[in-house]
């Protein structure tokens, strides 16, 4: 089966569009981190569970009154460790939101370069998507580090005995962010292949 330039362009466009949709959905949902409490002699399991995103925390099926906003938080109210966690949260939000904006711009650049079938523009757009994927990777990885440090700090404050009845896990919102990262990489690779094929097609008539 022969791969055509048009099929590569369409596949790269679909991957880029899906990566943007997945990252946007991930940022807008609150299933990045899931906490399930299952203490003994407690039957109402759902009321003790909670899940959180980058913006809000839901406890017992209801949104917490204190929505998490690290940008407007009063730094004088927090300890040095808590300030460090706030700084990490700000960095996560900025990197992932910036990556989403870059993806939107990258989609426009990809459309223009695909229509022009310019090897230079296609290569530049591919490099652009690699930068987007790096930004997404940094944001998602930092969130995982942030979550582990938050859990360690909680264990230090309340004790390991209390956390023995707590089960924590990453949710599907984080999985969608990882999938977006993979699709961003794939989009960049496909655009590089497209640029190579377009260059060979441009050289063909000249060599003839």
N, C-alpha and C positions, 0 to 999 in steps of 0.2 A: 504494500500500500504506500503510495507516494504522498509525502507530506507537502502540501502547498503553502505558499506564503500567506494566502488568505486564511487558511485554516489555523495557522499559527497565530495570526493576528487576532482572530476571533477567540481562540482559546485563551490567549493572554488577556484579552479584554474581559472575558468571563471571570477569570481568576482574580483580576484586579478589582472587579465589581464586587465579587463575593468577599474578598478580603476587607474592603471598606464596609460592607454590610455587616460582617461578623464583628469587626472592631466597634462599630457604632452601636450595635446591639449589646455587645459586652459592656461598653461604658455606661449604657443606659439601664442596665439591669442590676439587681442586688443579690446575685448568687455567686459572688467571688469567694466568700468564705462562709462555711456552714458550721454551726456549733449545735451539737445535740447533747442534751443533759438527760441522763437516765439513772437518777439516784434510786436507791431501794425504797420500797413502800410508796412510790409515787406512780399513779396510774395515768395521769394526764400528761402524756409524753409530748404532745404537740405544743402545749402551752409553755413548755420549758425550752423548746428548740428556738433557734434564732439563725438568721442569715443576714449577711451584710454585703454591701457593694462599696464603691469608692465614695459614695455620697451619703447613704443612709443605712441604718440598721433596723431590721425588723425583729421584734421579739414577740413570741407567742401569736404570730399571724398579724401583728399590728406594727405599724411603723413607730419606731422609738421617737419620743418627744425631742430628744437631743440628736438631731441630724449632724453628722460629722462634717465639720467645715474647718479644715486646717489653716485656711487662708485668713479667716476672720477671728481665729481663736486668740484669746488674751494670753500672751506668753508669760505674764507675771503669775499666772495661776498654776503653772506646771513646773514639775521638777526638770532637772537636766536630762534625765532619761526620756521623759515624756516629750520634751522639746525636740530631742533627737528623732523620736518617732514621728512627730508632726512634720519635721523637715523632710523625712523620707516620704511621708504621704504626699506632701506638696510636689516633690520631685516626680512621684509616680503619676499623679494627675496631670502635671504639665507635659511629661514625656508622651503619655498615651494620647492626650488631647492633641498635642502637636503632631503626632504621628497620623492621627485621623485627618487633620487638615492637609498634611503632606500627601496623603493618599488621594484626597479629592483633587488636589492640584496635579498629582501624577496621572490621574485618570484623564484629565484634560490634555496633558502633554502627550500621553500615550495615544489618544485619539488623533491629535494633529500629526504626530510622527508616523502613525500607521497609514493615514490618508496620503501623506507625502511620500511614504515608503523610502524615507531617507535613512541610510545606514548610520549616519552620524547622529541624527535625532533619536533613532531607535536605541542606539547604544547609550546615549545620554539619559534617556528615559529609563532604561534598564538599571543604570547606575543609581538613578534617583530612587527607584523602588528598593534597591539594596539598602540605601540609606534609611528609607522608611522602615524596612524590616529590622534594621539595627536599632532604631528608636523604639519600636514595639518590643523587641527582645529585651532591651534594657528596662523598659517600664514593667513588663510582666515579671522578669527575674527579680527586680527590686521589690515588687509586691510580695513575692514569695519569701524573700529575706525579711521584709517588714513583718509578715505574718508570723514567721518563726520567732522573731525577736519579741513580738508582742505576746506570744504564748509563753515564752521563757520568762518575760517580766511578770506576767500574770501568775505563773507558777511560783515565782520568788515571793510575790506579795501574799498569796492566799495559801500556798503550800501544795505539795504534790498530792496529799490525801484528798483534797477537795476536787482536784482535776482528775482523780482516778475514775470519777463517774461522768466525765466529760469526753465526748468524742468530737474531734475537729477534722475537717476535711475541706479541700478546695472544691468549689462548685462549678457548674457548667458555664458560668459567665467567664471564668478564667480559662476554661477549655476553649471557648470561642475566641478568646484573645490569642491563644497559642495557635489555633487553626488559621487565624488571620495572618499571623507571622509566617507560617508555612506557605500560605498562598501568596504573600508578598514576595517571598523568595522565588517561588515558582514563576510568578509573573515576570520577575527580573530575568530569570534564566530563559524563559520563552522569548522575551524581547531581544535578548542577546542572540539567540538562534535565528530569530527573524531578521535582525540586522545583518547577520552573516549571510543569510540567504539572499537578502536584498542586495548586498554588496556583490555577491557572485553573479546575480542577474544583471547588475549594472556593468560588470566587467565582461560578461559574455559577448554582447554586441561589439564592444570595443576590440576585443581579442579577435573576433571574427573579421 
